[in-house]
Structures are given as C-alpha cells and as structure tokens.
Amino acid sequence: MGKGPAIILNIHGHEVAKFDCYGQDVGHYHIQVTEWRRKRVNILRLPETTREAQIERAIFELRNNARWYLDRHPLWRVRRVEMDRARLREATDQARALLRTYIGKVEG
C-alpha cells in the first residue's frame, strides 16, 4: 500500500467519497453508492501518476462531481444536502494546501 495524503467528503458523519493520493499505481478513490437496494463501496484507480496530480484530480472531482456523488449515496439525509459552491471552492483550496504540505512529510 502507498503513502500519501487523503481527502474525504464527509456529510453528516458519512463518507461520501475518499481520495487516497498515494502516487503511481496505488492512488485510488472510494465512493459510497446505492446499487440495487444495497450499499456498495466502489474503489477506482486514479489514472494520474504523481501525488500532486492526484491531489488536483481530487480537487477537480469534488468541485465538479460532488453533486453526482451525493445523489448516489444510500442515505436520503446525505442525498438531500445542498452544497454552496463558493464554500466548497474555499474548502478545497484549503485542502489543496494541506495535502501538498503532507506530501513533503511522507517523501522527506
């Protein structure tokens, strides 16, 4: 397993999406979705090969696809959350800075 930063979209204490920016061949993300009346966690590989590029992918995904992830979550309480795009942008900017700082700690 790799090392690196991770970012989680957590709504009401429930993980909606988690991006593990671990670098080449081990970077991946998880999404919690409902499929045929059961809960299922999908694990998908990140195609980017560096931790830095994976962080940028995570930020892009959260800014552009958070609604898609929310709409497919098994819990109605999570699905009905409305996200403020300006606050999401601010939060992901802060997260980007923290994630980049962490890269130096695991590589150094």
PEJO-V401371 format. One record per residue. RES is the residue in one small letter. PSI is psi in radians with two decimals (NA if undefined). D_CENTER is the distance of its C-alpha to the mean C-alpha in whole Angstrom. Layout:
# PEJO-V401371
((RES,PSI,D_CENTER) (RES,PSI,D_CENTER))
This chain:
# PEJO-V401371
((m,2.61,18) (g,3.12,16) (k,2.60,16) (g,3.14,13) (p,2.78,11) (a,2.62,7) (i,2.38,5) (i,2.34,5) (l,1.91,6) (n,2.15,9) (i,2.14,12) (h,0.66,16) (g,0.19,15) (h,2.27,13) (e,2.13,9) (v,-0.79,8) (a,2.51,5) (k,2.25,4) (f,2.04,4) (d,1.80,8) (c,1.33,9) (y,-0.06,13) (g,-3.01,15) (q,2.32,17) (d,-0.15,17) (v,-0.16,15) (g,2.36,11) (h,3.00,9) (y,2.76,6) (h,2.44,7) (i,2.44,8) (q,2.03,11) (v,2.82,14) (t,2.31,17) (e,2.01,20) (w,0.89,23) (r,0.36,23) (r,2.75,21) (k,2.49,18) (r,2.37,16) (v,2.12,13) (n,2.33,12) (i,2.13,11) (l,2.41,11) (r,2.49,12) (l,2.22,11) (p,-0.37,14) (e,2.58,14) (t,-0.23,17) (t,2.73,16) (r,-0.72,13) (e,-0.81,14) (a,-0.60,13) (q,-0.62,10) (i,-0.79,9) (e,-0.66,11) (r,-0.77,9) (a,-0.78,5) (i,-0.80,8) (f,-0.83,9) (e,-0.78,7) (l,-0.72,6) (r,-0.61,10) (n,-0.39,11) (n,0.13,10) (a,-0.71,9) (r,-0.72,12) (w,-0.78,12) (y,-0.76,10) (l,-0.76,12) (d,-0.36,15) (r,0.02,15) (h,2.53,14) (p,-0.41,17) (l,2.23,18) (w,-0.70,20) (r,-0.64,19) (v,-0.76,15) (r,-0.55,16) (r,-0.06,19) (v,2.33,17) (e,2.24,17) (m,2.39,15) (d,2.03,17) (r,-0.64,16) (a,-0.74,18) (r,-0.63,16) (l,-0.75,13) (r,-0.78,14) (e,-0.79,15) (a,-0.70,13) (t,-0.54,10) (d,-0.77,14) (q,-0.74,14) (a,-0.74,11) (r,-0.82,12) (a,-0.76,15) (l,-0.74,14) (l,-0.72,12) (r,-0.66,15) (t,-0.72,17) (y,-0.58,16) (i,-0.79,16) (g,-0.55,20) (k,-0.61,20) (v,-0.37,19) (e,-0.44,21) (g,NA,24))
